[in-house]
Every structure is written in C-alpha cells, then in structure tokens.
C-alpha cells in the first residue's frame, strides 16, 4: 500500500484492535492491511473516526495529546443541554482524575447518520439533544464523563474528526488510504530528530578530541603517599602514669 495512513469509520461495538477477544468484533473483520495498527483508540461502544498507520513516529504523534491534534465528537445526550452546561464544558469540569482542559462545546442539529445496531434506547418522557465537543486530551472515556459531570449523560458518541481528517465520504465500516498533511509530516521529522538526539550517547568524545592523549591524573596512590610521608618524631607510645 503506497499510503502510511488509513482512515476507518468504526461501527458500534467493535474493538479498536486486530487481536480476537471472545466473540467481539475487531478491526480484522473490516480491514485487510498488514502491519497497520491504530493510532490511539476508540471505545468499544463509541463510533466513528479511527486512524491507523504502519509508522511508529506517525502513530505516536496522532495518539499523543502532547502534539495537540484536536478531536471533535458529535454527542447525543439525554435532555436538552443547557447554556450553563455548555459553559462548564468550555471552562473545564472536575473529574476523578483531575480538571479537564477547556473544550469547544456548541449545540448542533441532529446530524444525518447511519443506523446504529442496536439502536439507542429512548425514554418518551425525556428529550435528547446533540452537541459538538472538541477536546485536546485523552482521558479514559473522557467525553462521556464530561457530559455526565454537567448533568447530561451521553447516549450516543461519534468521533467526527481528528485534526484535519473527518468522516466525510467514508461510510460506516469502510476504510480509505489517505495522505499525511504537510504539518503532520513536519511533526514526524521533528519527533524523529528529537529521538535521535536523546538516544545519542552524552559521553561521546568530540571529534576534535579524538587521537589526543588524555591528561595524566595527579592522584597519588595509597602506597606512594605512605612512602612520601616524613618519619614521625613522636614516640610510638606514651609512658604510663604511675
């Protein structure tokens, strides 16, 4: 395959891995691309965009929050989400593992989507609403915990975008080879250069020092030090008092 990057629209209840785990569906049921692995993960009960690559540096950059590739989610929540809840999401909410970073949170109309199997369970007495939520970190099940923390549990969660890559023109269960953007390639080059500098030995002698004799040490060995001592004029023992 000429491309080092794959875009996949992961269905509901599919593991973000190729290895089997019981009766659960995996990426191997949809993707036939040797040596490609997910760059990051998407929960079993979440849907949408998953990127895969066969390059270690590319995988690290896409998955790591340090490189600040924003992830945009379409979230269906229980209830009509309030302005107060949106403001809390924008400023960060307190979870068990700490305060989340400020997110971009906006109401949105219900998007045109594929049917989920099985469908979301609705309660007739409680309406639902949709929001677009963009985050730049990767805490475990973060989006679900964030909406629950502001009083609106998540019913359906779809990752729509990772950085410049989106689900547009990719149907559910389909995958397409794509090209890394110029900015992403620059980050890869920068990361590989930094890794080379870190792995270089810090004690390596400079080229100008090669072939030059090392200065002799001025340390005195124990035996030589004893030999240079002046003989003591003090008696070896004190006379006993009577």
N, C-alpha and C positions, 0 to 999 in steps of 0.2 A: 504494500500500500504506500503510495507516494507521500501521503499526509502523516504527520505525527500527532494529529489530534482528531478525536471523534466526538460528535455531539449526539446525545441519545435522549429521547423523551421517555423517561422511565414510568411504567404504569404503577398503579396502586398495588401494594403487597408484592413487590419484587425486591429482593435483596440487592444491595449495591456491591455485589461480589460475584466471582465466577465459580467459586467452590460451593459444592452442594451442602445444604443444611436441612436435613429432614425432607419434608415434602414441599418446602417453599420454593417458589420460582426464583431464578437467579439471572444474572446478565448472560450466562451461557445459553439461555433459552431464546435470546434475541440477537446476540452479537457474535459473529464469527470473525474475529480479528486476533490472531495470535500475538502475544507479548504486549497487548494493551491492557491497562489497568486504570481503575477510577482515580481521578484527581480530586480527592475529597469523597464525601459520601452524601447520600440522601436517604432519609429514614425509610424503613420498610413500608410504613403507612403514609408516606408522602409521595407526590407525583412530580414529574417534570424534568427539568434540565439536569443532566449529568454529563460531565466532560471526562473523557478517557484519553490517555496518552501512552506512548511507549518510550518516553524520555523522562528520566528521573528528575532532572532540573525543572522541566516543564510541569511535572506532577507536583513538585514541591511548591512552586510559585503559585499555581492555581489553588492549591489546597490551603496554603498558609495564610492566616489573617495578617501577617506582617507585610504582605505585598498589597493589601488593601484593595483587592478586587471585590467590588460591591456585589452582593447577591440580592436579587429582587424576587419577592414572593407575592403571589396572589393568595389571599387568605379569606376563606369564608368562616365567619364567626356566628355564634349563637347570640341573637339580639341585634338591635340597631346600634352600632357602635357610636359612642358619644364623642363630642368635641373634647371633653375632659380626658377621656381615654386616649384619644389621638395625641393630645399634648403630652401626656405622660410617656407614651411610646417615643415621642420625638426628643424628650429630655433624658430618657433612660429610666428603667424600672429596676427595682431591687429584686434579685432572685437569690436562691440559697447560695449560689456560688459567686455572688457579687453583683454590683451595679452594671447594667448593660450600657454600652456606648449609645449616644444619641442616634436615632434612626429616622429615616424619612418615612412618614406614615400619612397616607391620604385615602379618603373614601374613593371607591370606584364602582362603576356599574358592573353587574354580573357579566363576566366575560363569556364569549361563545366557546364552549369546551366540549370535549368528548364525554361520553357517558362513563361514569365510574362504575366498576364492577367489584363488589356490590355497591349500590348507591348509598348516599349519605342518609342517615336516619333523621327525619324531621319531626318536630313536635308542633302540632297545629296551633297551639296557643302561644308559641314563641316564634317571632320572625327571625330571619337571618339577614346578614349584610356582608359586603365584600370590602376589603381594603388592600391597598398595595403597600408593602412594607419592605424597605431596603435596609440591610444591615451590612456591617463590615467586620464581623467577628463570627466565631463558630462554636459557641457553647452548645452542649448537648441538648437537642430538642428545644433550641432557644426560642424560635418563633411561637411555638405552642405555649411555652411557659410565659412568654411576654404577654400574649393576649389574655391568658388566664389570670395573670397578675393584675391586669387592669379591669377584670370582670367580664371578659368576653371570650369564652372557651372556643378554640378552633374546631371546626367541623371538617373542613377540607383544606389541604395545604398543597400548593403547586409552586414549584420554583420556576419562575419565568425566565430569569436572566442571570448570568454570571459575567460581570464586566460587560463587554460589548456583544456577547453571544446570547441569543434569545431562542425561544421555541418556535418562532415564526417559520412556517413552511416545513415543519417536522411533526408528523402525526404521532399519535401515541404508539409506543412500541417500535418506532422507527429510529434509525441512526444514519448519520451522514458524515463523511470525512470533511473536515474544514481546515483552514489555514490559520496559524497563529498570527495575530496582528503584529505590526511593527513594534509597538510598545511592549508587547509580551516578549518578543524576541530580544529586545534590548534588556529586559529584566533577566532573561535567561543568561545572556552574555555576562551581565554584571554579577549575577549569582555565581556563575562558574569561575569567574576571575577571583571573587572573594574566597571561594572554596579552595582554589589553588594556593592563594596566599596563606590561608590558615594551615594547610597541610604541609607547606614548606617548612623545613627544619629551622627553628630560630637560632640554633647554634652553628649553622653552617658558616665556614670561614669565607670572608670576602675574596673575590678573585685577586685583588692586589696583595693579599696576604699569602697566597699560595707560593710555595717554594722558599719562603723566608724562614730562617731558623727561629724558633720560639725563644724568648729571653730566658736565661738561666734563672732558676729560682734561688733566692738568697736565704732560704730556710736552712737552719743548722740541724743536723741530725742529733739525736739524743747522745750518741757516743762521742761525737765531735764536741758537743757542748760540754760534756763532762771533762774531756781532755783539756779544754781551754780554760777551765776554772783554775784560779790561783789556789795553791795549797793553803788550807786554813791554818792560822796561827793559834787558834783557840784549842785548849785541851779537849780531848775527846770525851772526857768525863769530869764531872765536878767532884771535889773531895767531899766526903761525907762529914756532916757536922757531928761532933761528939756531944 
